[in-house]
Amino acid sequence: MSKKAFDAVIVGAGSVGTPLTMILAEKGISVLCIDSSPSAGQGNNKCAIGGIRATHSEFAKVMLGLRSLEIFRTWREMHGDDISWYQGGYTYVAYDMKTMDIFRRNVPAQQKAGLDIRLVDSEEMKNLIPGINSEGLLGGTWSPGDGSASPMQSCYAFQRRAEELGAEFTFGETVRSFNIEGNRVLSVNTGDNSYPCGTVVNCAGSFAAEVGEMTGVELPVEPESHEAGVTEPVRRLFDPMVVDIRTAPGSANYYFYQHDTGQIVFCITPDPPIPGTDTRETSEFLPLVAPRMTDLYPRLANLKVRRTWRGIYPMTPDGAPILDRCGPDNHYVAVGMCGQGFMLGPGIGEVMARFVTDELNKTDVKVLTELSLARLSGTYLTSSTYLT
Ligand SMILES: Cc1cc2nc3c(=O)[nH]c(=O)nc-3n(C[C@H](O)[C@H](O)[C@H](O)COP(=O)(O)OP(=O)(O)OC[C@H]3O[C@@H](n4cnc5c(N)ncnc54)[C@H](O)[C@@H]3O)c2cc1C
């Protein structure tokens, strides 16, 4: 059935599509967000452990992270909802010179990009993470502005504000095709309905490549399985997210923090990676992650794990998102969020909203150039592409 027309239709009410819908609605754009799930944030968004940082090594991600942090940090004050924001900061720990050298190389560039980060020695690290294993600890980095929040509370808060501003959401509807005429998408088709649109944005997470194909655009976004877990709640032990980037048999980095409500939430990056969309928890995860965590932070040995879960990272070949306009003239993509879609979502929402409404500023252009689809085929676009 043909339905009401919208200026913009967003495919996917996840970590990115929901804040983007809200920001477009703030600009007075009529916007519809379509998701096949029964409610917002039910895709990868709810699998995220809630870490939010601007501590990245690329300019674009630092910019998007800083802006996202500001939105998460001020949300309660500006809009009243509790999203469990906790500004505990991020620490990257070093137990060997190779790791410390990586930090020494990265920190000046991160500071230049505007990030509040510095190197700390082992004494300061021990103060930041009381109880950390001090044997061989050399220090690491400290970014006090980073933090954490609840992905579900945040997504719901963004949806509610979007609706207050007049945006519409439809759930339980899967986008199956587009009506394309000439070089424009005219409408977005779900099984039952067809929604005429001025613009469409693909924010389909792990299904981004399938949705891209509907417009003839090939998007190099591959799903990869990642697991996480949560313990029982305890009184506060430490403040920051703790990231250990050393590799060990079966895993690359792992990271954990103590949530606002007391639970330790943790995650590990399997090595080699596990491609695919399998979301069944494995019996390998806890034996892999627990010894590494308790070695680094022995007090955790006394905590009971309450639950583990498994979700998907929508990966790109270089581990950075793709933000672009491609295929039909009015077709945009904000996809390939890898392990960072929650923390970058609101910042990406703002840049994509300005892209759609032709209001890009100079920093946006730099960000979009760095995150263009063309970078992955080696054909770098010039910044001017985005000013046309
Ligand atoms: C274990 C784990 C821990 C993580 N921890 C963090 C973390 O601490 N911080 C962080 O920033 N990130 C983290 N992530 C990554 C984060 O979850 C993702 O990067 C992010 O959720 C991706 O956002 P998205 O909006 O692209 O996708 P999603 O949130 O998955 O949203 C995509 C939406 O599109 C919908 N959709 C897809 N196809 C269609 C279609 N054809 N029609 C209609 N709807 C469709 C889906 O139903 C879904 O709701 C973690 C991920 C995992 C698995």
The ligand as a Tripos MOL2 file, in Angstrom:
@<TRIPOS>MOLECULE
LIG
   53    58     1     0     0
SMALL
NO_CHARGES

@<TRIPOS>ATOM
      1 C1         29.6930   -7.8420   22.1750 C.3       1 LIG1
      2 C2         29.6820   -6.4580   21.5740 C.ar      1 LIG1
      3 C3         30.1290   -5.3760   22.3260 C.ar      1 LIG1
      4 C4         30.1310   -4.0810   21.7690 C.ar      1 LIG1
      5 N1         30.5290   -3.0350   22.5470 N.ar      1 LIG1
      6 C5         30.4840   -1.7830   22.0300 C.ar      1 LIG1
      7 C6         30.8240   -0.6620   22.8240 C.ar      1 LIG1
      8 O1         31.1680   -0.7830   24.0100 O.2       1 LIG1
      9 N2         30.7420    0.5800   22.2650 N.ar      1 LIG1
     10 C7         30.3740    0.7430   20.9620 C.ar      1 LIG1
     11 O2         30.3540    1.8830   20.4880 O.2       1 LIG1
     12 N3         30.0250   -0.2970   20.1990 N.ar      1 LIG1
     13 C8         30.0820   -1.5530   20.6900 C.ar      1 LIG1
     14 N4         29.7180   -2.6110   19.9100 N.ar      1 LIG1
     15 C9         29.4340   -2.3860   18.4840 C.3       1 LIG1
     16 C10        28.0480   -1.8170   18.2840 C.3       1 LIG1
     17 O3         27.0980   -2.6570   18.8790 O.3       1 LIG1
     18 C11        27.7810   -1.6690   16.7840 C.3       1 LIG1
     19 O4         28.8610   -1.0280   16.1390 O.3       1 LIG1
     20 C12        26.5450   -0.8120   16.5400 C.3       1 LIG1
     21 O5         25.4510   -1.2740   17.2820 O.3       1 LIG1
     22 C13        26.2030   -0.7710   15.0630 C.3       1 LIG1
     23 O6         25.1930    0.1940   14.8970 O.3       1 LIG1
     24 P1         24.2580    0.2030   13.6020 P.3       1 LIG1
     25 O7         23.2500    1.2690   13.8120 O.co2     1 LIG1
     26 O8         25.1050    0.2240   12.3930 O.co2     1 LIG1
     27 O9         23.5750   -1.2410   13.6250 O.3       1 LIG1
     28 P2         22.3870   -1.7860   14.5520 P.3       1 LIG1
     29 O10        22.3940   -1.1800   15.8900 O.co2     1 LIG1
     30 O11        22.4430   -3.2690   14.4390 O.co2     1 LIG1
     31 O12        21.0860   -1.2590   13.7980 O.3       1 LIG1
     32 C14        20.7380   -1.7190   12.5020 C.3       1 LIG1
     33 C15        19.2300   -1.8940   12.4840 C.3       1 LIG1
     34 O13        18.8310   -2.0930   11.1320 O.3       1 LIG1
     35 C16        17.7290   -2.9970   11.1340 C.3       1 LIG1
     36 N5         17.6420   -3.5540    9.7710 N.ar      1 LIG1
     37 C17        18.5990   -4.2080    9.0920 C.ar      1 LIG1
     38 N6         18.1690   -4.5180    7.8550 N.ar      1 LIG1
     39 C18        16.8890   -4.0400    7.7590 C.ar      1 LIG1
     40 C19        15.9170   -4.0590    6.7280 C.ar      1 LIG1
     41 N7         16.1310   -4.6120    5.5150 N.pl3     1 LIG1
     42 N8         14.7170   -3.4850    6.9830 N.ar      1 LIG1
     43 C20        14.4590   -2.9000    8.1950 C.ar      1 LIG1
     44 N9         15.3510   -2.8780    9.1990 N.ar      1 LIG1
     45 C21        16.5590   -3.4340    8.9740 C.ar      1 LIG1
     46 C22        18.0970   -4.0040   12.2150 C.3       1 LIG1
     47 O14        16.9430   -4.6410   12.7090 O.3       1 LIG1
     48 C23        18.7750   -3.1150   13.2610 C.3       1 LIG1
     49 O15        17.8920   -2.7110   14.2860 O.3       1 LIG1
     50 C24        29.6770   -3.8980   20.4460 C.ar      1 LIG1
     51 C25        29.1830   -4.9790   19.7180 C.ar      1 LIG1
     52 C26        29.1740   -6.2400   20.2590 C.ar      1 LIG1
     53 C27        28.6460   -7.3910   19.4550 C.3       1 LIG1
@<TRIPOS>BOND
     1     1     2 1
     2     2     3 ar
     3     2    52 ar
     4     3     4 ar
     5     4     5 ar
     6     4    50 ar
     7     5     6 ar
     8     6     7 ar
     9     6    13 1
    10     7     8 2
    11     7     9 ar
    12     9    10 ar
    13    10    11 2
    14    10    12 ar
    15    12    13 ar
    16    13    14 ar
    17    14    15 1
    18    14    50 ar
    19    15    16 1
    20    16    17 1
    21    16    18 1
    22    18    19 1
    23    18    20 1
    24    20    21 1
    25    20    22 1
    26    22    23 1
    27    23    24 1
    28    24    25 2
    29    24    26 1
    30    24    27 1
    31    27    28 1
    32    28    29 2
    33    28    30 1
    34    28    31 1
    35    31    32 1
    36    32    33 1
    37    33    34 1
    38    33    48 1
    39    34    35 1
    40    35    36 1
    41    35    46 1
    42    36    37 ar
    43    36    45 ar
    44    37    38 ar
    45    38    39 ar
    46    39    40 ar
    47    39    45 ar
    48    40    41 1
    49    40    42 ar
    50    42    43 ar
    51    43    44 ar
    52    44    45 ar
    53    46    47 1
    54    46    48 1
    55    48    49 1
    56    50    51 ar
    57    51    52 ar
    58    52    53 1
@<TRIPOS>SUBSTRUCTURE
     1 LIG1         1 GROUP 0 **** ****
